[in-house]
Amino acid sequence: MGTHRPRGSGHMRGAKGRRKRLRLAARDGARCFYCRAPFGDVAAEATFDHYVPYALWPTNQAFNLVLACGSCNLRKGDALPLGLLLALRPWLTRQQMGVAA
């Protein structure tokens, strides 16, 4: 039995991943979404971050991806960004609130 790969997960690495990073940089600017530090080389330095954590909403679509520096991406982890958490709070369960930043 093979391992299950989420649909679309292959576009995050290699040449396709570099192109996606460049498209996101054109959309949002060539800087970290969280600390706003600029990237010298977006294709090499930027990491993908799922704005809504993949654990809560498993999609690799561009509307849920932002570019982040490695340290901000690690720090955020599977947490919801505070602004999003506050906006969604009335609809989140206690378990989902545990994923909050």
Phi, psi and omega in degrees: 000129181279165177278148180273127175250131177302144179303130177087001185288341183288346183279002186271346182242169174065205184298321179296320178295320177298317179296320179295319177301316180295322177295318178294322178296320177295324180287314190249352186099152184272059180212162180297132181299329187266307183262353178068012176293134180287150175265133174290316179226098184306314185297331183262327189262327186284143173248154174279139171231136175277115182303306168270120187309140180305327179298330180266328183216088187286084175217144174252023179290148184304327182293345178251007181248141171227162175266137180220151172289160184303318183291320178293321180297316178295318181296319180290317180055228180263022181274153172279139173300144187305315181300318178292320178301314181296322179291325184267351187314316181299337185254357183271145175279168178300321179296316179294327178295334178292346180269001186286153177283000000 
